[in-house]
Amino acid sequence: MNTVLRVTEALNFDLQCPGSGHWKYRSDAIGCSNSDTYYCLFNTINEECTENCTGPDFDQAGFRRVLRPVFDSEPCSSKRYQPFPFNTSGHNVCVYEKSFCSEEGQIANDTGTTTNDRTCRCDYTRGYEFIIRPKQTGGCVCSPSEEDCSCVLKKCEKDLILSADYKCIPKDLSPADTICPPFPVKEKNMTIILKSNLQDKALPFVLYGVERLKEYLKRALISSPLEVITCIEGQPAVFNCELRKPHMMVRWYKGSVLLKDTVDKITIESKDKMYVLTIPNTTKDSSGLYSIKINNESSKAQLHVRGVELAAEEVNYLRLVHLMLRIATPAVRAIFDIEFDPDQLKSGKTLPRYRIDQLVKHNHLTEKERDIVLFNTRKRDPSATDCDQSSKYFDLKLMITLIRNFTAIEIVDVLPKPSNIGTGADLSRLKYYRNQIVHNEGSFSNVHFSSYWNDICKAVVRLQNKAIHQDEKHIPKSMDENDPLVKAILASFANDTTEERNGITQFITKEESMYLRVVHLLHREACPAVRVKFDILFPPFELKQILQTKIQILLKQKGKKISRAQEEDGCVNIFNKTNGIPRSTNFSLQLMATCIWYASDREKITMEEWDVIKKLEQYIYRVAQNKGYLNKLEFDEYWNEISKMILFIGGENFNRSTIYLSLNTEHNTLLESTAS
């Protein structure tokens, strides 16, 4: 007789990752081409297991892989350990489970680590010793994963007790004279208290739980402390802090003075675990030490509010921009033209389209850079005049990327050691410093400036094997010393050290100074102005939560609209919900624009406001692609348009600073159009 079981309805169930023995069966079931590519990992975003065929992936010892929703790292849990590198092929948790130390007479010696098992001891206070003394640690501690840790009762004669060395000694002998460390007194007392109520086998778990509870209670309530803020007078300042518990009673102070909402021209807000202090319109009197206090804990940070005048740190930044564009880029172009013969470059065979498309696919080149490369390398009519068929329009980043992917020169992403002075190392240096400068907020300390300047100059000199000077025809015969930017740069020249003057002669032409003023305007004014609107759309106490709810949408822009460098602008990875709190002060204008478009409430922003933000972002790209100089007509167009957009999106608080920067270099007057 045959029995047929008919299933009329299948209920949804939570996927549980299979055991390693069933890995191949699941791999075949979901259509993986190779069982090594199959993985099943815990997704921390939706808190469920996810399987796919895009593995394998790896991690270091002591860690496992999880999904957030892309591959990410997470330490092993307190119950497991991973003594060798983790592989997603066959595993979804750390490989080994820690020993319990729960056999007769055993007691946990420690909790182990993420790479090592828990160790055990025999409880000599109850008369237990090892059947086989451990070979390591003087026979005091045993590792269950490596040896037999079984214990046995040992009877001592009258008036003798078992010592920590598992020897029978007189009762009046000091226990401190033993080789093996005695159990801590507090642990011994705790054992006596719990002994009457608990079975011996449960004792190790209780002790372990009590220790974990103590560690938890000792953790600071402040999980993300305040950060130092520097801003221009009139711009807003926002302090935000994250606690481990929601809805706590906190107090804000400036120095020793308790701050109150609205009374002190400030705004104090909180939501769940986030606590925010906002100063909408800063003045020089706003400078000081601010702190947040809760119970016996506090976090302090300084607010520096300075005037509209150019700071030395801002001049340092502009000089490095000029150095990279006007001196380092030609040095790289000389190497590029050696590696890529200009005549061969015209044919399009040196840089084939399919290879360029691959670089775009893997986010090594942008689509705009692809168009530049293909436009300049596509075989064209020799009589054509609309395209200079050379590397003339390639910037430093593009040239180094092409050298790295099409030649034998080895270029890396990290800063090479000082002893490495080869061509590849020097190109790697320029690549590294270029990224640091491009993604900087617009200022460098004197220490950083000196370090960057010397390293860049030495690399440029080595690449061209000579001291670098700008062409004499570009050296200005006279500079307008009434221009505050020129005045500040001249003062900076005078402070250069002897080492900084060697090898490189830097001059700033009038056209170059106009370019640097636009760069300065975008960094100092445009980015903070957009941040005013950004903080309205993404209130600081809700920023982390909003980004997490929009994570799937933002992830689709990763590598398209959001580059890796932009993603890291916030000092935390916005796609990792375990890495503290993102702060808008660390977001670039491009990253803010992307978040506004893809993650904000569209009803809170008008199309006119969005158009202004988009145009400011486009100006940043245009300026970045510039050669490092602007003529008077270009400067006037850039300056007037950008200034008006800053005042529109940022408000009147930006008026004073923008007017100061708009000093006309030819007539020493203020641009009335900007003021209006």
C-alpha positions in Angstrom: 0.0 0.0 0.0 1.4 3.4 -1.0 0.8 6.5 1.0 0.8 9.9 -0.7 1.4 13.0 1.3 -0.1 16.1 -0.4 1.0 19.6 0.7 -1.8 22.1 0.0 -0.2 25.2 1.5 3.4 26.3 2.2 3.9 28.8 4.9 6.7 31.4 4.9 9.6 30.7 7.1 12.8 32.4 8.2 15.8 31.1 6.3 18.3 29.4 8.5 21.8 28.9 7.1 22.5 25.2 6.4 25.2 23.2 8.0 28.5 23.0 6.2 27.6 19.5 5.0 24.6 20.8 3.2 26.4 23.8 1.6 26.7 22.1 -1.8 23.0 21.1 -1.9 21.9 24.7 -1.3 24.4 25.9 -3.8 22.9 23.7 -6.5 19.4 24.6 -5.4 19.8 28.3 -6.0 21.8 27.9 -9.2 25.4 28.7 -8.2 27.9 27.8 -10.8 30.4 26.7 -8.1 29.7 25.7 -4.5 32.7 27.9 -3.5 30.8 31.0 -4.6 27.7 30.2 -2.4 27.4 31.9 0.9 24.7 32.3 3.6 25.3 35.2 6.0 23.4 37.2 8.5 22.0 40.5 7.2 22.2 43.1 10.0 19.9 45.5 8.1 16.8 43.3 7.9 18.0 40.9 10.6 17.7 37.7 8.7 19.9 35.3 6.8 20.6 35.9 3.1 22.1 33.5 0.6 23.7 34.3 -2.7 26.3 33.2 -5.3 28.7 36.2 -5.3 31.3 34.8 -2.9 33.6 33.8 -1.6 34.7 36.5 0.8 37.3 36.5 3.5 38.1 38.1 6.9 40.9 38.1 9.4 41.2 35.8 12.3 38.8 36.7 15.2 36.2 38.1 12.8 33.4 36.8 10.6 31.6 38.3 7.6 28.1 39.7 7.7 25.9 41.8 5.3 25.1 45.5 5.8 23.8 44.7 3.1 27.2 44.4 1.4 30.0 42.3 2.9 31.2 43.8 6.2 33.3 42.6 9.2 32.1 41.8 12.7 34.0 40.3 15.6 33.1 36.8 16.7 30.4 36.5 19.4 31.4 35.9 23.0 30.5 32.2 22.6 32.7 31.5 19.5 36.2 32.0 18.3 38.0 32.0 14.9 41.8 31.1 15.2 42.5 31.4 11.4 41.2 33.6 8.6 37.4 33.4 8.0 36.1 32.1 4.6 32.4 32.4 3.6 32.7 29.1 1.8 31.1 26.6 4.2 30.8 29.0 7.2 28.5 31.8 8.4 29.6 32.1 12.0 33.1 31.8 13.6 34.2 28.2 13.3 34.6 27.0 16.8 32.4 27.2 19.9 34.1 28.0 23.1 34.4 25.4 25.8 32.0 25.6 28.8 34.4 24.4 31.5 31.3 22.8 33.1 32.5 19.3 33.7 32.8 18.0 37.2 35.2 20.1 39.3 36.0 22.5 36.4 35.7 26.3 36.6 36.3 28.9 33.9 39.6 30.7 34.2 38.8 33.4 31.6 36.3 34.1 28.8 38.8 33.6 26.0 39.2 35.9 23.0 37.8 36.1 19.5 40.8 34.0 18.4 41.3 31.7 21.4 39.2 29.2 23.4 38.2 29.7 27.0 40.6 28.2 29.5 39.7 26.1 32.5 41.0 25.3 35.9 40.1 22.6 38.4 38.5 24.1 41.5 41.2 23.4 44.2 39.0 25.2 46.8 36.6 22.2 46.6 39.4 19.6 46.4 39.7 19.1 42.7 42.9 18.6 40.7 43.8 17.8 37.0 43.9 14.1 36.2 46.7 15.0 33.7 48.5 18.2 34.6 48.5 20.7 31.6 51.8 21.1 29.9 51.5 24.8 29.3 51.3 27.7 31.9 53.1 25.7 34.5 50.3 23.2 34.8 47.9 25.8 36.2 45.5 26.4 33.3 44.2 24.0 30.7 42.9 24.6 27.2 40.0 22.2 26.5 40.5 22.5 22.7 44.1 21.2 23.0 44.3 18.8 25.9 42.3 16.8 28.4 41.1 19.0 31.2 39.3 16.5 33.3 39.3 17.0 37.1 39.3 14.5 40.0 38.8 14.8 43.7 42.1 14.6 45.7 42.0 13.9 49.4 44.5 15.6 51.7 45.5 14.3 55.1 44.2 15.9 58.3 45.3 19.5 58.8 46.3 19.8 55.2 44.4 21.7 52.3 44.8 21.6 48.5 46.7 24.7 47.3 46.4 26.5 44.0 49.4 24.3 42.8 47.2 21.3 43.5 49.4 20.1 46.3 48.5 19.3 49.9 49.9 22.0 52.2 49.5 23.0 55.9 46.5 25.2 56.5 48.6 27.9 58.1 50.9 28.2 55.0 50.4 31.4 53.0 48.5 30.7 49.7 50.5 33.5 48.1 53.6 31.3 48.0 52.1 29.1 45.2 53.2 29.1 41.6 49.7 29.1 40.2 47.7 32.2 41.0 45.0 31.7 43.7 41.4 32.5 42.8 40.5 36.1 43.5 38.9 36.7 46.8 35.8 38.3 45.4 35.2 35.3 43.1 35.7 32.9 46.0 33.2 34.9 48.1 30.7 35.0 45.3 31.1 31.2 44.9 30.2 30.8 48.6 27.1 33.0 48.3 25.8 31.3 45.2 26.8 27.8 46.1 23.8 27.1 48.3 21.3 28.0 45.5 22.9 26.7 42.4 24.2 23.5 41.0 27.9 23.2 40.5 27.5 22.9 36.8 25.7 26.2 36.5 28.3 28.2 38.5 30.6 29.0 35.6 27.8 30.5 33.6 26.6 32.7 36.5 30.1 34.0 37.1 30.5 34.7 33.4 27.2 36.5 33.3 28.0 38.6 36.4 31.3 39.7 34.9 29.5 40.7 31.6 26.9 42.6 33.6 29.7 44.5 35.4 31.4 45.4 32.2 28.1 46.6 30.8 27.4 48.8 33.8 30.8 50.3 33.6 30.4 51.4 29.9 30.1 55.1 29.4 26.7 56.6 28.7 28.2 58.8 26.0 28.8 56.7 22.9 29.6 59.6 20.4 31.2 62.6 22.1 31.1 66.3 21.0 33.6 67.4 18.3 35.5 70.6 17.9 33.9 73.1 15.6 35.5 76.0 13.6 33.2 78.3 11.6 33.1 81.8 10.2 31.2 84.5 12.0 27.5 84.4 11.0 27.5 80.8 10.1 25.6 78.2 12.2 27.3 75.8 14.6 25.8 72.5 15.6 27.0 70.2 18.5 25.5 66.7 18.5 26.1 63.9 20.9 24.8 60.3 21.0 24.1 58.4 24.3 23.7 54.7 24.8 20.2 55.2 26.4 17.2 57.2 25.1 15.3 60.0 26.9 18.0 60.9 29.4 18.1 64.2 31.3 21.1 66.2 30.1 22.5 69.7 30.7 24.4 71.9 28.3 27.0 74.3 29.4 29.2 77.1 28.0 32.1 77.1 30.4 30.4 76.9 33.8 27.2 78.7 32.6 24.1 76.5 32.2 22.5 77.1 28.8 18.7 77.3 28.2 16.8 77.0 25.0 15.9 80.3 23.2 17.0 82.5 26.1 20.7 82.2 25.1 19.9 82.4 21.3 20.4 78.7 21.0 18.2 75.7 20.2 18.4 72.5 22.3 16.7 69.4 20.8 16.7 65.7 21.5 15.2 62.6 20.0 15.7 59.0 21.3 19.5 58.8 21.9 20.5 62.0 20.0 21.0 65.3 21.7 21.7 68.5 19.7 22.7 72.1 20.6 22.5 74.6 17.7 23.8 78.2 17.5 22.0 79.5 14.4 23.9 82.8 14.0 27.4 82.7 15.6 29.4 85.7 16.7 32.9 85.9 18.0 31.3 86.0 21.5 30.0 82.5 20.7 33.5 81.1 21.0 34.2 79.0 24.0 34.1 75.6 25.6 30.8 73.8 25.4 29.9 70.6 27.3 27.0 68.2 27.8 26.6 66.6 31.2 24.7 63.5 32.3 25.0 62.1 35.8 28.7 62.0 36.4 29.8 62.0 32.8 30.5 64.8 30.4 31.8 65.6 26.9 33.5 68.8 26.0 34.5 70.5 22.8 35.7 74.0 21.7 33.8 76.3 19.4 36.1 78.6 17.4 34.4 81.5 15.7 36.6 83.7 13.6 36.2 86.8 11.4 35.8 86.9 7.7 39.5 87.6 7.1 41.6 84.9 5.4 43.2 82.5 7.9 46.7 81.1 7.4 45.2 77.6 7.2 43.0 78.6 4.3 46.0 80.2 2.4 47.9 76.9 3.0 45.1 75.0 1.3 45.0 77.4 -1.7 48.8 77.2 -2.2 48.6 73.4 -2.2 45.8 73.5 -4.8 48.0 75.8 -7.0 51.0 73.5 -6.5 49.1 70.4 -7.5 47.4 72.0 -10.5 50.0 74.2 -12.0 53.3 72.4 -11.0 52.6 68.8 -10.2 50.2 68.1 -13.0 52.6 69.2 -15.8 55.2 66.9 -14.2 52.8 63.9 -14.4 51.9 64.9 -18.0 55.5 64.6 -19.0 55.6 61.0 -17.7 52.3 60.3 -19.3 53.5 61.5 -22.7 56.6 59.2 -22.4 54.4 56.2 -21.6 51.7 57.1 -24.2 53.2 58.4 -27.4 51.0 61.3 -28.6 50.9 60.0 -32.1 49.9 56.5 -31.0 47.3 58.1 -28.6 45.5 59.6 -31.6 44.9 56.2 -33.2 42.8 54.9 -30.3 44.7 51.6 -30.1 46.7 52.5 -27.0 43.5 53.0 -24.9 40.9 50.7 -26.5 37.2 51.5 -25.7 36.5 48.1 -24.0 39.3 48.6 -21.5 38.1 52.1 -20.7 34.5 50.8 -20.3 35.9 48.2 -17.8 37.5 50.9 -15.7 34.2 52.8 -15.7 32.3 49.6 -14.7 34.6 49.1 -11.7 34.4 52.8 -10.7 38.0 53.6 -11.5 36.9 56.2 -14.0 33.8 58.4 -14.2 31.6 58.6 -17.2 32.8 62.1 -17.8 36.4 60.9 -17.7 35.6 58.2 -20.2 34.1 60.8 -22.6 37.3 62.9 -22.3 39.6 59.9 -23.0 37.6 58.5 -25.9 37.1 62.0 -27.4 40.8 62.6 -27.3 41.9 59.2 -28.5 39.3 58.5 -31.1 40.8 58.4 -34.6 39.8 61.6 -36.3 40.4 63.6 -39.4 43.9 65.0 -39.1 42.6 68.4 -40.3 40.1 68.6 -37.5 40.7 71.5 -35.2 38.0 71.1 -32.6 40.0 68.5 -30.6 43.6 68.7 -29.5 44.5 65.1 -29.8 46.8 64.8 -26.8 46.8 64.6 -23.0 46.3 68.3 -22.8 42.8 67.9 -21.3 43.7 65.1 -18.9 43.9 66.0 -15.3 46.3 64.5 -12.8 43.9 61.8 -11.5 42.9 60.7 -15.0 46.5 60.4 -16.2 47.7 58.5 -13.1 44.7 56.1 -13.4 45.6 55.4 -17.1 49.3 54.9 -16.2 48.3 52.5 -13.5 46.1 50.4 -15.7 47.9 50.5 -19.0 51.6 50.4 -18.1 54.0 48.4 -16.0 54.5 51.3 -13.5 53.3 50.1 -10.1 51.0 52.7 -8.4 49.4 52.1 -5.0 46.6 53.7 -3.0 48.6 54.3 0.1 51.4 56.8 0.9 54.7 55.1 0.0 57.6 54.9 2.5 60.1 57.8 2.4 62.8 55.4 1.3 60.8 54.4 -1.8 61.7 57.1 -4.5 60.9 55.3 -7.7 58.7 56.7 -10.5 55.7 54.6 -9.3 56.2 55.6 -5.7 56.3 59.4 -6.6 53.2 59.0 -8.8 51.5 57.2 -5.9 52.5 60.1 -3.6 51.0 62.7 -5.9 47.8 60.6 -6.2 47.6 60.3 -2.4 48.1 64.0 -1.8 45.8 65.0 -4.6 43.0 63.0 -2.9 43.8 64.5 0.5 43.6 68.1 -1.0 40.5 67.5 -3.1 38.5 66.1 -0.3 39.8 68.6 2.3 37.3 71.2 3.8 39.5 74.1 2.7 42.3 74.5 5.3 45.6 72.9 6.3 47.5 73.5 9.5 51.1 74.8 9.1 52.4 71.4 10.2 50.4 69.5 7.5 51.2 72.2 4.9 54.9 71.9 5.5 54.8 68.1 5.3 52.6 68.0 2.2 54.5 70.8 0.4 58.0 69.2 1.0 56.8 65.7 -0.1 55.1 66.9 -3.2 57.9 69.2 -4.3 60.5 66.4 -3.8 58.4 64.0 -5.9 57.9 66.5 -8.7 61.7 67.3 -8.8 62.5 63.6 -9.0 60.0 63.0 -11.7 61.5 65.7 -13.9 65.0 65.4 -12.5 65.4 69.1 -12.1 64.2 72.1 -10.1 60.8 73.2 -11.2 60.1 76.8 -12.1 57.1 78.3 -13.8 57.7 79.7 -17.3 59.0 83.2 -17.1 56.2 84.5 -19.2 53.7 83.4 -16.5 55.5 85.2 -13.7 53.5 88.3 -12.9 55.5 91.6 -13.2 53.4 93.0 -10.4 50.6 91.7 -8.2 47.7 93.7 -6.8 48.6 93.9 -3.1 45.2 95.4 -2.3 43.6 92.0 -3.0 43.3 90.3 0.4 44.0 86.9 -1.1 47.2 88.1 -2.8 48.2 89.9 0.3 47.8 86.7 2.4 49.7 84.6 -0.1 52.6 87.0 -0.2 52.7 86.9 3.6 52.8 83.1 3.4 55.7 83.2 0.9 57.7 85.3 3.3 57.2 82.6 6.0 58.5 79.7 3.9 61.4 77.8 5.4 64.6 77.2 3.6 63.6 73.6 2.8 60.3 74.8 1.3 62.0 77.2 -1.0 64.4 74.6 -2.4 63.5 73.0 -5.7 60.2 74.8 -6.4 59.6 78.4 -7.3 56.0 79.3 -6.8 54.3 82.4 -8.3 50.7 83.2 -8.4 49.5 85.1 -11.5 46.5 87.3 -11.6 44.6 84.7 -13.6 45.6 82.0 -11.1 44.6 84.1 -8.1 41.2 84.6 -9.6 40.8 80.8 -9.9 41.9 80.3 -6.3 39.4 82.9 -5.1 36.6 80.9 -6.7 37.9 77.7 -5.2 38.0 79.5 -1.8 34.4 80.8 -2.2 33.1 77.4 -3.0 34.8 75.8 0.0 34.3 78.5 2.6 30.8 79.8 1.7 29.0 77.5 -0.8 29.4 74.3 1.2 28.3 75.8 4.6 25.4 77.5 2.8 24.1 74.2 1.4 24.6 72.7 4.8 22.0 75.2 6.2 19.3 73.7 4.0 20.7 70.2 4.5 20.3 70.5 8.3 16.6 71.5 7.8 15.9 68.5 5.6 18.0 66.2 7.8 17.8 67.5 11.4 21.0 66.5 13.2 19.1 64.3 15.7 17.4 62.4 12.8 20.3 62.3 10.3 21.5 58.8 11.2 18.0 57.3 11.3 17.0 58.9 7.9 20.1 57.6 6.2 19.6 54.1 7.5 16.0 54.0 6.3 17.1 55.2 2.8 20.1 52.9 2.7 18.9 50.8 -0.2 18.3 53.8 -2.3 21.7 55.3 -1.4 23.5 52.0 -2.0 22.4 52.1 -5.6 24.3 55.4 -6.0 27.5 54.1 -4.4 30.1 54.2 -7.2 27.8 56.3 -9.4 26.8 59.5 -7.5 28.6 58.6 -4.3 32.3 57.8 -4.6 34.3 56.0 -1.9 36.0 59.2 -1.0 32.7 61.1 -0.7 31.3 58.2 1.4 34.2 58.6 3.8 33.8 62.4 4.0 31.6 62.0 7.1 34.4 60.3 9.1 32.0 57.4 9.3 30.7 55.1 6.7 27.1 56.1 6.1 26.3 52.6 5.0 27.5 51.1 8.3 25.0 51.6 11.2 27.5 50.5 13.9 30.0 53.3 13.2 28.9 56.2 15.4 26.9 59.2 14.1 27.3 60.9 10.8 27.7 64.7 11.1 26.8 67.1 8.3 29.9 69.2 9.0 31.9 66.3 7.5 29.8 66.0 4.4 31.1 67.5 1.1 28.7 69.5 -1.0 28.5 66.7 -3.5 27.5 64.2 -0.9 24.9 66.5 0.6 23.4 67.1 -2.8 23.1 63.3 -3.5 21.5 62.7 -0.1 19.1 65.6 -0.6 18.0 64.2 -4.0 17.7 60.6 -3.1 16.9 60.6 0.7 15.1 63.8 1.7 11.5 64.7 2.0 10.8 66.5 -1.4 8.0 68.5 0.1 10.5 70.4 2.3 12.5 71.7 -0.6 11.4 73.8 -3.6 12.6 73.1 -7.2 14.3 76.5 -7.2 16.3 75.6 -4.1 17.2 72.2 -5.6 18.3 73.9 -8.9 20.6 76.2 -6.9 22.2 73.2 -5.0 22.6 71.3 -8.3 24.2 74.3 -10.0 26.7 74.8 -7.1 27.6 71.1 -7.4 28.2 71.5 -11.1 30.4 74.5 -10.4 32.6 72.4 -8.1 33.0 69.9 -10.9 33.8 72.6 -13.4 36.4 74.2 -11.2 37.9 70.9 -10.4 38.4 70.2 -14.1 39.9 73.7 -14.7 43.6 74.1 -15.5 44.1 76.4 -12.5 43.4 79.8 -13.9 40.5 82.0 -15.1 40.4 85.2 -17.2 38.5 88.2 -16.0 35.3 87.4 -18.0 35.2 83.8 -16.6 35.9 85.0 -13.1 33.1 87.6 -13.2 30.7 85.0 -14.5 31.7 82.4 -11.9 31.8 84.8 -9.0 28.5 86.7 -9.5 26.6 83.5 -10.2 28.0 81.6 -7.2 27.7 84.5 -4.8 24.0 85.0 -5.6 23.3 81.3 -5.2 25.1 81.3 -1.8 23.0 84.1 -0.5 19.8 82.5 -1.8 20.3 79.1 -0.2 22.3 80.2 2.9 20.5 83.4 3.8 21.7 86.8 4.9 24.1 85.4 7.5 26.5 84.8 4.6 26.3 88.4 3.3 29.2 89.9 5.2 31.7 87.2 4.5 30.8 87.0 0.8 31.1 90.8 0.4 34.5 90.7 2.0 35.7 88.1 -0.4 34.2 89.9 -3.4 36.9 92.7 -3.4 37.5 93.7 -7.0 41.2 93.2 -7.7 41.3 95.8 -10.4 39.4 98.7 -8.8 39.7 97.9 -5.1 36.0 98.2 -4.6 33.2 96.0 -3.5 31.1 94.2 -6.2 27.8 95.9 -5.7 26.0 93.3 -7.6 27.0 90.7 -5.1 25.9 92.8 -2.2 22.5 93.3 -3.7 
